[in-house]
Amino acid sequence: MCAAPLRRRRLVQALGLAALPGAGMTGAAPARRARVTIRLSHVVARQTPKGLALEHFRERVQALSQGEIEVLIYPNSLLYGDEDEMQALQLGAVDMLAPSLSKFGPIGFPEFELFDLPFMFDAAEQVHRTMQGAVGQELLGLLARQRLLGLGYLDNGFKHMSANRPLLGPEDFVGLRVRIQSSRVIAHQMRALGAKPVVLSFGETRRALAAGVVDGTENPVSNFWTQRMHEAQTDLSLTSHGYLGYAIVVHQQFWQYLEPADRALVEQALAESLAWGNAIAQRENDEALAALRASGATRIHTLDAVQRQRLRHATRGVHETLAARIGADWLRRMRGAAASAA
């Protein structure tokens, strides 16, 4: 049975349980202390910044709780994929997710699409300061509208463009079918460059590239390498045009089910792991780029300042379109937060 129907079956089963208190969790708290299990699903490989940070979180929870709290991690779309993981969380079929920030726009939080804007950030420090500041924390607070709780942000790094030709200027994108996440901002960005955006789940991307369903995609180098996209793409252009990050999120019902001491323990383990993960993200991308160069499988192109400015100029209208949709004040505040950290 293929993965998608299996995940749909799991969601149908979860629907049957959703009406029960603590559905998908460990049940009502018994009189004596029971082992707590946290099921955490994500879509990337273990040997990526996100995968490694979540493994670190599992280990810290295990140590701090002396084995009384267990984190079960399902990586690489093993349990749920891009298309159904948010629904699975809302149904209680999983307890914790680390979705990309792009995932929140389609479920009613378009403000998170600020992170998708092309050329919004020039350095990771700008991203981190923005997330930790008032704008980033206010965005997490918005999730309460759907009884979700954002526990923090996790870095992956800057995205680059791949295809079977170099992508150094707007004219190089014309006519390309480019795989993207479900994001109106990213779709608008691709159309502004003359490409056709094609929304596909992350787990389907490599197969779609190999089959010619799409011609190119955008990813941090760690994702490009661990998903073996270099076997289906002849060229990687280091555009650093956008940022890819994640939010750690739980359902409020699950969070309230945990004992206060357990919540504090999970928060401590997560804070340590997010700091650790953000510190190693650049290293993992650098190591993936070195491995890619050593493989000789893909030609790697570094853009100069003029080429990057041409791409920035071609996509400038994407910012104004989002501002018209969510309010100009959000864009002003995001730009201000990024500039203050420069």
N, C-alpha and C positions, 0 to 999 in steps of 0.2 A: 504494500500500500504506500502511495507517495505521501510526502510530508504534509502537504496542504490539507487533504481530506482527513488525515489523522488529527491535525490540529483542530479542524472544524468539529470532529467528533468529541474532542476534549471540551470544546466550548459548549456544545450541546449538553454534555454531561454536567458541566459547571452551571448551566442555566437551571438545571433541575435541583441544584444544591443552593442556589443563590438566595432563596427565600429563608434558608436556615440561619440562625445566629452564628456568626463566625464561619460562614461557608467558605470552604477552601483553606481554612486555617487549621488549628489543632483542636477546635471544639471549645465548649465552655470550660472555664477553669475548674478543675476538680478540687476536692477538699485538700489533697496533698499535692505537693509540688510535682508537676509533670515536665518532662522534657519538651522544650519549645523548638519547633522546626520552622525555619524561614525559607520558603522556596523562591529563588531568585532566577529569573530568566533573562537572557540577553542574546543578541544576534551575531556577535563577532567572535573571532577565535580567541582562545585562551592567551596566546602569545601576542597580545596587543595591549596598549596602555589600559584600556578599559578592562579587558579580561584579567590582566595581572592585578590591577587595583581591587577588583572584586574578589579574587583569590586571597589577597592580603586581608580584606575585610572578613572573609570566612575564617581565616586563621586567627585573627584578633578576637573575634566573637568567641571562638572555641576556647582560646586561652583565658580571656577575661571572665567567661562564665564557668570555667572549669568543666567544660563539656556539657553543661545543662542547656545550652542553646546551640542548635545545629543549623548551619546555613547550607542548603542544598543548591548548587549552582548548575544551571542548564545552559551552556554556552552555544554559540554557533547556530542559533535558530533550532536547537534540538527539541525544545518544548513548544515555543511560539515564535512566530516571525514578525516582520515589520507590520504585516497586514492585520494581525489579530492580538498582539501582545497587550495593547492598551485596553481592549475589551476584556481580555482575560483578567487583568488586574481589577477592573471595575466589577467583574463578576465574582471575584474571590478565588479564581482558578490558580492564581499565583499571588505571592505576598509582597514581592518587591521587584521593581524593574529599574533599569538604567537606560531609558530610551534616549535617542538623540533629541536635541532641543527642537528639531524640525517636526517631531511627532505631535507637539502640542497645538500647533496651528490648526490642523484638520479636526481636532476634537473640541475646538471652541476657544482657544487661547492664541489669537493671532499676534499678540504682543511678543510672544517668544520668537516670532519670525525676524525680529531685530537682529538676532544672532546669525541669521542666514544671509544678511545683506552683504553683497560683494564689496570687498575692500573697506569694510568697516574698521578692522583692526590691522595693525602692522606688526604687532608683537604679542607673545603670550602674556606678558605682564599686563598689557592693557585689558585683555580678556579677564584675567584673574581679578584685577582690581575692580572691574565693572561687576563681576559676579558677586564679589564679597561686599560690595557697597550697596547703597540704597536702591539702585535700579534693579540689581540682581535679586536682592531679597524681596523686593516688592513683586517681582515677577513670580517668584515661588509662592508668595502669599495668594496670588490670584487663583491657584489651583484649588483652593478651598471651595470655590464655586461648584466643583463637581466632587466634593468630599475626597479630594486627593491631598496628599501632604508631601511637599517637596523637602527633602532632607539635605540637599546640597548638590553641588555641581562637580562634574568630573571632566577633565581635559582629554582630548585626543590629539589635537593639533590642527595645523592648517592644511587645507585641501589643495590638491593639484589636479590638473586635467590630463587624462590619457586618451589615446586614440591610435589609429594606425597611420598617423602622420603627425608632425610637430604642430602644436597649437600655440603660436607665438603672437598672433594678432587676430582681431575680429574676423578678418577675411578667411582665416583658417577654419573657423567654426561653421561656416555657411554650409547648410545641407546635412550636417551630421545629426544622427539620432543619438542623443546622449541620455544615459540612464541617470535618473535623479530620485531622491527621496520625494515623498509626497509633501511638497512645499510650494505654495504659490510664488513666493519670492524667488526660489531657485528656478522654477519654471520660467518666470519672467526674465531672469538673468540669462538663461539659455536662449530664449527667443530674441533678446536684445543683441545677442552675439550672432544671430542668424541660424542657430541650431534648433532642432526639434526636441523638446524634452519628452522623455518616456519614463513614466513612473513604474518602477519595479522594486520588489522587496530586495533587501541587501543579499539575502541568501540565494537569490536567483540571478544575481548580476554576472558572475563569472560565466555561467552557462549561457546567458544571453549574449555576452560578448563573443564567446567561442562559436556560437551558432549564427552570428551576424544579425541577431534580432536588434541589437543596438551597436553603434560604432565606437562609442567612448563613454567615459564616466568621470566622476570626480571623487577623490579619496585622499586622506592622509596616506603617506607612504606605507605605514605599518599595515593598514588594511589592504592596500594594493599588493603588498608582498605576501601576507599570510593567507590571502584568498587566492593566490597564484594567478592574479590577473595578468601578470607579466607574460604568462604563457599564451595569452589571447590578445595582447596589445603590444605593438612594436615601439610605441613612443610614449614617454611620460614627460610632460612639460611642467616644470616647477613654478607654477603660477602664484601659489600662496594667495589665491583670490578670496578664499572664504575660510571660515572656522568651523570645526566640527567638535561639539561638546555634548555632554549628557547631563541629565538631572536624575538623581536617585529619588524615586518616588514610591510611596506606599498608599494604600487606601486608609482613610481615617478609621474605618471599622476595625481593620487589623491592628492599627497602632493603638487604639483604645483597648483592644483585647489584651495587649501586653501589660504586665505588671509595671508600675512606675520604675522600679529598679531595673527591670529588663530594658525598658525604653532608654534609660540613661546609659546602660551598658552598650546598647546598639549604637546610640549616638556617639559615644566615645570611640568605639571601634571604627565607625564610619568616618568621623572627623580625622582620625589618624590615617585611615586608608586613602581618603581623598587627597590629603596633603601629600602622602607618599606617591600616589598615582600621578598627581599633577607634576611632581618633581621628576618622575621618570619618563613622562610622555615624550619629551623632546629626545631623550636618549634612545627610546625604542624606535622612534621614527628615523633617527640618525643611523641606528644599526640596521634597520630595514633598508635604508637607502644604500648603505655600504654593501649589504648583501646583494641588492639588486644590481649595483654596478659590477660586483664581482661575477655575477652570473652571466653577464653579457647578453642577456635575453632581450633587453629593452633599451632603446636609445634614450638617453636622459638629456633634457634641454633646460638650461637655466636662462630665464628671461632677464634682460637688462632693464634699467630704469625707464627707458623710453617705451619699450614694449609693454611693460606693466602699466604705465600711464595710459597708453592707448586702450588697454582693456578696461581700466578704471573709467575712462571717459565714455566708452561705449555702453557701460552699464549704469551710468549715473542716474538715469531715469527710474531705476528700480527703487531707489531710496524714496523718491518723491511719491511714487505710487503707493508704497507701504504707508508712508506718513499720511496720505489722504484716507487710507483705510482705518488706521488705528489712532490717528491723531498726531499732529505735528509735534506735540510736546514730548511724546515718547521718543521720537527720533532725536529731538534736540537734547534730551537728557542722556540718551545713549551716547551720542557724539561727545557730549561734555564729559561723561565718565571716562570714555576712551582717551580723550585728549588730556585729561588730568593725570592719567597714568603713563603718558608718553615720556 
